Amino acid sequence: MDEIARLQLVSRNYEGLKPTVLLKLRKKRALIDGGGKILNWLFGVSTNEELDRVNRRVDSLSTEASAMVHALEEHTSLINESIWEIKGHRIGYKTPDL
């Protein structure tokens, strides 16, 4: 019974947190990011512009990484097929004992 209660608690917590995670990004309130630029200059806080640039780079890295994984999977299957072919030819071309 404790496991069911825990699962229900986790499910309720998840359902409560889901709307906050799925919220759309807030709209900009000003035409110029003056407050962010001042905070950046004073304390080194990231501006929206910098965060957008970082997000674009992360997205491009994710795309490149999945392309690399796909290429590695293809190469691995080609190597495995080659190994099986070599093993098959080796068995077919056994030399007689002298």
DODODREN-30216 format. One record per atom (N, C-alpha, C): chain; atom name; residue number from 0; x negated, y negated, z. Coordinates in steps of 0.05 Angstrom, whole numbers, plus 5000, padded with zeros to 4 digits. Atoms other than C-alpha are relative to their C-alpha. Example, Ala and Ser with C-alpha at 12.3 -4.5 7.8 and 13.67 -1.06 7.14 Angstrom:
<pts>
+--------+-------+-----+------+------+------+
| cadena | atomo | num |   px |   py |   pz |
+--------+-------+-----+------+------+------+
|      A |     N |   0 | 4982 | 5024 | 5000 |
|      A |    CA |   0 | 4754 | 5090 | 5156 |
|      A |     C |   0 | 4982 | 4976 | 5000 |
|      A |     N |   1 | 5016 | 5024 | 4999 |
|      A |    CA |   1 | 4727 | 5021 | 5143 |
|      A |     C |   1 | 5015 | 4978 | 5014 |
+--------+-------+-----+------+------+------+
</pts>
This chain:
<pts>
+--------+-------+-----+------+------+------+
| cadena | atomo | num |   px |   py |   pz |
+--------+-------+-----+------+------+------+
|      A |     N |   0 | 4984 | 5024 | 5000 |
|      A |    CA |   0 | 5000 | 5000 | 5000 |
|      A |     C |   0 | 4983 | 4975 | 5000 |
|      A |     N |   1 | 5017 | 5023 | 5000 |
|      A |    CA |   1 | 4942 | 4953 | 5013 |
|      A |     C |   1 | 4990 | 4992 | 4972 |
|      A |     N |   2 | 5009 | 5005 | 5027 |
|      A |    CA |   2 | 4917 | 4960 | 4942 |
|      A |     C |   2 | 5021 | 4985 | 4983 |
|      A |     N |   3 | 4978 | 5013 | 5015 |
|      A |    CA |   3 | 4984 | 4940 | 4913 |
|      A |     C |   3 | 5003 | 4971 | 5010 |
|      A |     N |   4 | 4997 | 5027 | 4990 |
|      A |    CA |   4 | 4988 | 4880 | 4959 |
|      A |     C |   4 | 4976 | 4982 | 4990 |
|      A |     N |   5 | 5024 | 5015 | 5010 |
|      A |    CA |   5 | 4917 | 4859 | 4938 |
|      A |     C |   5 | 5004 | 4993 | 4970 |
|      A |     N |   6 | 4996 | 5005 | 5029 |
|      A |    CA |   6 | 4935 | 4867 | 4864 |
|      A |     C |   6 | 5021 | 4978 | 4996 |
|      A |     N |   7 | 4979 | 5021 | 5002 |
|      A |    CA |   7 | 4998 | 4824 | 4874 |
|      A |     C |   7 | 4989 | 4973 | 5008 |
|      A |     N |   8 | 5012 | 5025 | 4992 |
|      A |    CA |   8 | 4957 | 4771 | 4910 |
|      A |     C |   8 | 4982 | 4989 | 4978 |
|      A |     N |   9 | 5018 | 5008 | 5022 |
|      A |    CA |   9 | 4905 | 4770 | 4854 |
|      A |     C |   9 | 5017 | 4990 | 4977 |
|      A |     N |  10 | 4983 | 5008 | 5022 |
|      A |    CA |  10 | 4960 | 4766 | 4803 |
|      A |     C |  10 | 5013 | 4973 | 5005 |
|      A |     N |  11 | 4989 | 5027 | 4994 |
|      A |    CA |  11 | 4993 | 4707 | 4838 |
|      A |     C |  11 | 4979 | 4979 | 4998 |
|      A |     N |  12 | 5021 | 5020 | 5002 |
|      A |    CA |  12 | 4927 | 4671 | 4845 |
|      A |     C |  12 | 4993 | 4995 | 4970 |
|      A |     N |  13 | 5006 | 5004 | 5028 |
|      A |    CA |  13 | 4913 | 4683 | 4771 |
|      A |     C |  13 | 5021 | 4983 | 4986 |
|      A |     N |  14 | 4978 | 5015 | 5012 |
|      A |    CA |  14 | 4981 | 4658 | 4750 |
|      A |     C |  14 | 5000 | 4971 | 5009 |
|      A |     N |  15 | 5001 | 5028 | 4990 |
|      A |    CA |  15 | 4971 | 4596 | 4794 |
|      A |     C |  15 | 4977 | 4985 | 4987 |
|      A |     N |  16 | 5023 | 5013 | 5011 |
|      A |    CA |  16 | 4902 | 4581 | 4765 |
|      A |     C |  16 | 5001 | 4997 | 4970 |
|      A |     N |  17 | 5000 | 5000 | 5029 |
|      A |    CA |  17 | 4918 | 4596 | 4692 |
|      A |     C |  17 | 5008 | 4973 | 4988 |
|      A |     N |  18 | 4993 | 5026 | 5012 |
|      A |    CA |  18 | 4953 | 4529 | 4678 |
|      A |     C |  18 | 4977 | 4980 | 5002 |
|      A |     N |  19 | 5021 | 5019 | 4997 |
|      A |    CA |  19 | 4894 | 4490 | 4704 |
|      A |     C |  19 | 4977 | 5005 | 4981 |
|      A |     N |  20 | 5021 | 4993 | 5018 |
|      A |    CA |  20 | 4845 | 4528 | 4661 |
|      A |     C |  20 | 5008 | 4993 | 4971 |
|      A |     N |  21 | 4990 | 5004 | 5028 |
|      A |    CA |  21 | 4888 | 4521 | 4598 |
|      A |     C |  21 | 5008 | 4972 | 4994 |
|      A |     N |  22 | 4994 | 5028 | 5006 |
|      A |    CA |  22 | 4898 | 4446 | 4605 |
|      A |     C |  22 | 4984 | 4990 | 4977 |
|      A |     N |  23 | 5014 | 5013 | 5022 |
|      A |    CA |  23 | 4881 | 4406 | 4544 |
|      A |     C |  23 | 4982 | 4979 | 5011 |
|      A |     N |  24 | 5018 | 5021 | 4991 |
|      A |    CA |  24 | 4824 | 4358 | 4549 |
|      A |     C |  24 | 5014 | 4973 | 5002 |
|      A |     N |  25 | 4986 | 5026 | 4996 |
|      A |    CA |  25 | 4844 | 4290 | 4574 |
|      A |     C |  25 | 4992 | 4981 | 4978 |
|      A |     N |  26 | 5005 | 5020 | 5021 |
|      A |    CA |  26 | 4849 | 4233 | 4525 |
|      A |     C |  26 | 4983 | 4978 | 5012 |
|      A |     N |  27 | 5016 | 5022 | 4991 |
|      A |    CA |  27 | 4800 | 4177 | 4528 |
|      A |     C |  27 | 5018 | 4977 | 5008 |
|      A |     N |  28 | 4984 | 5022 | 4990 |
|      A |    CA |  28 | 4825 | 4118 | 4567 |
|      A |     C |  28 | 4990 | 4973 | 4990 |
|      A |     N |  29 | 5010 | 5025 | 5010 |
|      A |    CA |  29 | 4781 | 4065 | 4536 |
|      A |     C |  29 | 4987 | 5004 | 4973 |
|      A |     N |  30 | 5012 | 4999 | 5027 |
|      A |    CA |  30 | 4754 | 4049 | 4467 |
|      A |     C |  30 | 4970 | 5004 | 5003 |
|      A |     N |  31 | 5029 | 4999 | 4996 |
|      A |    CA |  31 | 4683 | 4042 | 4494 |
|      A |     C |  31 | 4995 | 5014 | 5027 |
|      A |     N |  32 | 5007 | 4984 | 4976 |
|      A |    CA |  32 | 4652 | 4090 | 4544 |
|      A |     C |  32 | 4981 | 4983 | 5017 |
|      A |     N |  33 | 5017 | 5018 | 4985 |
|      A |    CA |  33 | 4625 | 4032 | 4585 |
|      A |     C |  33 | 4993 | 5011 | 5028 |
|      A |     N |  34 | 5005 | 4989 | 4973 |
|      A |    CA |  34 | 4633 | 4064 | 4654 |
|      A |     C |  34 | 4980 | 5023 | 4999 |
|      A |     N |  35 | 5018 | 4977 | 5002 |
|      A |    CA |  35 | 4599 | 4127 | 4631 |
|      A |     C |  35 | 4971 | 4991 | 4993 |
|      A |     N |  36 | 5027 | 5009 | 5007 |
|      A |    CA |  36 | 4541 | 4089 | 4600 |
|      A |     C |  36 | 4986 | 4986 | 5024 |
|      A |     N |  37 | 5012 | 5013 | 4976 |
|      A |    CA |  37 | 4531 | 4048 | 4664 |
|      A |     C |  37 | 4991 | 5021 | 5020 |
|      A |     N |  38 | 5008 | 4979 | 4982 |
|      A |    CA |  38 | 4532 | 4110 | 4707 |
|      A |     C |  38 | 4976 | 5016 | 4990 |
|      A |     N |  39 | 5023 | 4986 | 5012 |
|      A |    CA |  39 | 4484 | 4143 | 4659 |
|      A |     C |  39 | 4975 | 4984 | 5005 |
|      A |     N |  40 | 5023 | 5016 | 4996 |
|      A |    CA |  40 | 4437 | 4085 | 4664 |
|      A |     C |  40 | 4991 | 4999 | 5029 |
|      A |     N |  41 | 5007 | 5002 | 4971 |
|      A |    CA |  41 | 4441 | 4080 | 4740 |
|      A |     C |  41 | 4992 | 5027 | 5012 |
|      A |     N |  42 | 5004 | 4975 | 4985 |
|      A |    CA |  42 | 4444 | 4153 | 4761 |
|      A |     C |  42 | 4993 | 5024 | 4982 |
|      A |     N |  43 | 5006 | 4978 | 5018 |
|      A |    CA |  43 | 4431 | 4195 | 4699 |
|      A |     C |  43 | 5023 | 5019 | 4995 |
|      A |     N |  44 | 4975 | 4984 | 5005 |
|      A |    CA |  44 | 4503 | 4220 | 4694 |
|      A |     C |  44 | 5004 | 5003 | 4970 |
|      A |     N |  45 | 4995 | 4995 | 5029 |
|      A |    CA |  45 | 4521 | 4251 | 4627 |
|      A |     C |  45 | 5024 | 4983 | 4990 |
|      A |     N |  46 | 4978 | 5014 | 5013 |
|      A |    CA |  46 | 4565 | 4211 | 4580 |
|      A |     C |  46 | 5016 | 5019 | 4984 |
|      A |     N |  47 | 4983 | 4983 | 5017 |
|      A |    CA |  47 | 4622 | 4239 | 4539 |
|      A |     C |  47 | 4986 | 5007 | 4974 |
|      A |     N |  48 | 5014 | 4996 | 5025 |
|      A |    CA |  48 | 4580 | 4231 | 4477 |
|      A |     C |  48 | 4979 | 5022 | 5003 |
|      A |     N |  49 | 5020 | 4980 | 4995 |
|      A |    CA |  49 | 4524 | 4273 | 4507 |
|      A |     C |  49 | 5012 | 5028 | 5004 |
|      A |     N |  50 | 4986 | 4974 | 4995 |
|      A |    CA |  50 | 4572 | 4327 | 4530 |
|      A |     C |  50 | 5012 | 5011 | 4974 |
|      A |     N |  51 | 4990 | 4991 | 5026 |
|      A |    CA |  51 | 4604 | 4330 | 4461 |
|      A |     C |  51 | 4978 | 5012 | 4983 |
|      A |     N |  52 | 5023 | 4990 | 5015 |
|      A |    CA |  52 | 4535 | 4339 | 4430 |
|      A |     C |  52 | 4992 | 5027 | 5010 |
|      A |     N |  53 | 5008 | 4974 | 4988 |
|      A |    CA |  53 | 4518 | 4395 | 4479 |
|      A |     C |  53 | 5021 | 5021 | 4992 |
|      A |     N |  54 | 4979 | 4981 | 5007 |
|      A |    CA |  54 | 4585 | 4429 | 4465 |
|      A |     C |  54 | 4997 | 5009 | 4971 |
|      A |     N |  55 | 5003 | 4992 | 5028 |
|      A |    CA |  55 | 4573 | 4427 | 4390 |
|      A |     C |  55 | 4975 | 5018 | 4996 |
|      A |     N |  56 | 5024 | 4983 | 5002 |
|      A |    CA |  56 | 4503 | 4457 | 4399 |
|      A |     C |  56 | 5006 | 5028 | 5011 |
|      A |     N |  57 | 4993 | 4974 | 4989 |
|      A |    CA |  57 | 4530 | 4512 | 4443 |
|      A |     C |  57 | 5018 | 5016 | 4981 |
|      A |     N |  58 | 4983 | 4987 | 5020 |
|      A |    CA |  58 | 4584 | 4528 | 4391 |
|      A |     C |  58 | 4983 | 5011 | 4977 |
|      A |     N |  59 | 5017 | 4991 | 5023 |
|      A |    CA |  59 | 4531 | 4531 | 4336 |
|      A |     C |  59 | 4982 | 5024 | 5008 |
|      A |     N |  60 | 5016 | 4977 | 4990 |
|      A |    CA |  60 | 4487 | 4577 | 4379 |
|      A |     C |  60 | 5017 | 5025 | 5002 |
|      A |     N |  61 | 4983 | 4977 | 4998 |
|      A |    CA |  61 | 4546 | 4622 | 4391 |
|      A |     C |  61 | 5005 | 5013 | 4973 |
|      A |     N |  62 | 4996 | 4991 | 5028 |
|      A |    CA |  62 | 4559 | 4627 | 4316 |
|      A |     C |  62 | 4975 | 5014 | 4990 |
|      A |     N |  63 | 5025 | 4988 | 5009 |
|      A |    CA |  63 | 4486 | 4641 | 4302 |
|      A |     C |  63 | 4995 | 5026 | 5014 |
|      A |     N |  64 | 5005 | 4976 | 4985 |
|      A |    CA |  64 | 4482 | 4693 | 4357 |
|      A |     C |  64 | 5017 | 5023 | 4989 |
|      A |     N |  65 | 4983 | 4978 | 5010 |
|      A |    CA |  65 | 4542 | 4732 | 4330 |
|      A |     C |  65 | 4990 | 5009 | 4972 |
|      A |     N |  66 | 5011 | 4992 | 5026 |
|      A |    CA |  66 | 4511 | 4730 | 4260 |
|      A |     C |  66 | 4975 | 5018 | 5004 |
|      A |     N |  67 | 5024 | 4983 | 4994 |
|      A |    CA |  67 | 4446 | 4758 | 4289 |
|      A |     C |  67 | 5008 | 5028 | 5009 |
|      A |     N |  68 | 4991 | 4974 | 4990 |
|      A |    CA |  68 | 4483 | 4813 | 4326 |
|      A |     C |  68 | 5011 | 5017 | 4976 |
|      A |     N |  69 | 4990 | 4985 | 5023 |
|      A |    CA |  69 | 4519 | 4832 | 4261 |
|      A |     C |  69 | 4977 | 5011 | 4983 |
|      A |     N |  70 | 5023 | 4992 | 5016 |
|      A |    CA |  70 | 4453 | 4834 | 4223 |
|      A |     C |  70 | 4985 | 5023 | 5013 |
|      A |     N |  71 | 5014 | 4979 | 4986 |
|      A |    CA |  71 | 4421 | 4877 | 4277 |
|      A |     C |  71 | 5016 | 5026 | 4999 |
|      A |     N |  72 | 4983 | 4975 | 5002 |
|      A |    CA |  72 | 4480 | 4926 | 4276 |
|      A |     C |  72 | 4997 | 5012 | 4972 |
|      A |     N |  73 | 5003 | 4989 | 5027 |
|      A |    CA |  73 | 4473 | 4933 | 4200 |
|      A |     C |  73 | 4973 | 5013 | 4997 |
|      A |     N |  74 | 5027 | 4989 | 5002 |
|      A |    CA |  74 | 4398 | 4944 | 4205 |
|      A |     C |  74 | 4997 | 5026 | 5016 |
|      A |     N |  75 | 5001 | 4976 | 4983 |
|      A |    CA |  75 | 4407 | 4995 | 4261 |
|      A |     C |  75 | 5013 | 5023 | 4986 |
|      A |     N |  76 | 4986 | 4978 | 5013 |
|      A |    CA |  76 | 4457 | 5035 | 4221 |
|      A |     C |  76 | 4984 | 5009 | 4975 |
|      A |     N |  77 | 5017 | 4992 | 5023 |
|      A |    CA |  77 | 4411 | 5034 | 4159 |
|      A |     C |  77 | 4976 | 5017 | 5009 |
|      A |     N |  78 | 5023 | 4985 | 4990 |
|      A |    CA |  78 | 4352 | 5058 | 4201 |
|      A |     C |  78 | 5010 | 5028 | 5009 |
|      A |     N |  79 | 4990 | 4974 | 4991 |
|      A |    CA |  79 | 4395 | 5113 | 4232 |
|      A |     C |  79 | 5006 | 5018 | 4976 |
|      A |     N |  80 | 4995 | 4984 | 5024 |
|      A |    CA |  80 | 4418 | 5136 | 4163 |
|      A |     C |  80 | 4974 | 5009 | 4987 |
|      A |     N |  81 | 5026 | 4992 | 5011 |
|      A |    CA |  81 | 4346 | 5136 | 4138 |
|      A |     C |  81 | 4988 | 5023 | 5016 |
|      A |     N |  82 | 5012 | 4979 | 4983 |
|      A |    CA |  82 | 4324 | 5178 | 4197 |
|      A |     C |  82 | 5014 | 5027 | 4995 |
|      A |     N |  83 | 4985 | 4975 | 5005 |
|      A |    CA |  83 | 4380 | 5229 | 4184 |
|      A |     C |  83 | 4992 | 5011 | 4972 |
|      A |     N |  84 | 5008 | 4991 | 5026 |
|      A |    CA |  84 | 4361 | 5231 | 4110 |
|      A |     C |  84 | 4972 | 5013 | 5000 |
|      A |     N |  85 | 5028 | 4990 | 4998 |
|      A |    CA |  85 | 4287 | 5242 | 4127 |
|      A |     C |  85 | 5001 | 5027 | 5013 |
|      A |     N |  86 | 4998 | 4974 | 4986 |
|      A |    CA |  86 | 4305 | 5298 | 4176 |
|      A |     C |  86 | 5012 | 5021 | 4981 |
|      A |     N |  87 | 4988 | 4981 | 5018 |
|      A |    CA |  87 | 4349 | 5331 | 4123 |
|      A |     C |  87 | 4980 | 5009 | 4978 |
|      A |     N |  88 | 5020 | 4992 | 5020 |
|      A |    CA |  88 | 4293 | 5329 | 4071 |
|      A |     C |  88 | 4978 | 5016 | 5011 |
|      A |     N |  89 | 5021 | 4985 | 4987 |
|      A |    CA |  89 | 4243 | 5354 | 4120 |
|      A |     C |  89 | 5008 | 5030 | 5003 |
|      A |     N |  90 | 4991 | 4972 | 4996 |
|      A |    CA |  90 | 4285 | 5416 | 4134 |
|      A |     C |  90 | 5001 | 5014 | 4973 |
|      A |     N |  91 | 4998 | 4988 | 5027 |
|      A |    CA |  91 | 4296 | 5427 | 4059 |
|      A |     C |  91 | 4973 | 5006 | 4988 |
|      A |     N |  92 | 5027 | 4997 | 5013 |
|      A |    CA |  92 | 4221 | 5422 | 4042 |
|      A |     C |  92 | 4980 | 5013 | 5018 |
|      A |     N |  93 | 5019 | 4986 | 4983 |
|      A |    CA |  93 | 4190 | 5468 | 4094 |
|      A |     C |  93 | 4980 | 5015 | 4983 |
|      A |     N |  94 | 5021 | 4985 | 5015 |
|      A |    CA |  94 | 4125 | 5496 | 4069 |
|      A |     C |  94 | 4997 | 5028 | 5012 |
|      A |     N |  95 | 5003 | 4973 | 4990 |
|      A |    CA |  95 | 4114 | 5570 | 4075 |
|      A |     C |  95 | 4974 | 5002 | 5017 |
|      A |     N |  96 | 5023 | 4996 | 4983 |
|      A |    CA |  96 | 4066 | 5594 | 4129 |
|      A |     C |  96 | 4978 | 5014 | 4984 |
|      A |     N |  97 | 5022 | 4988 | 5014 |
|      A |    CA |  97 | 3997 | 5612 | 4103 |
|      A |     C |  97 | 4985 | 5020 | 5016 |
+--------+-------+-----+------+------+------+
</pts>
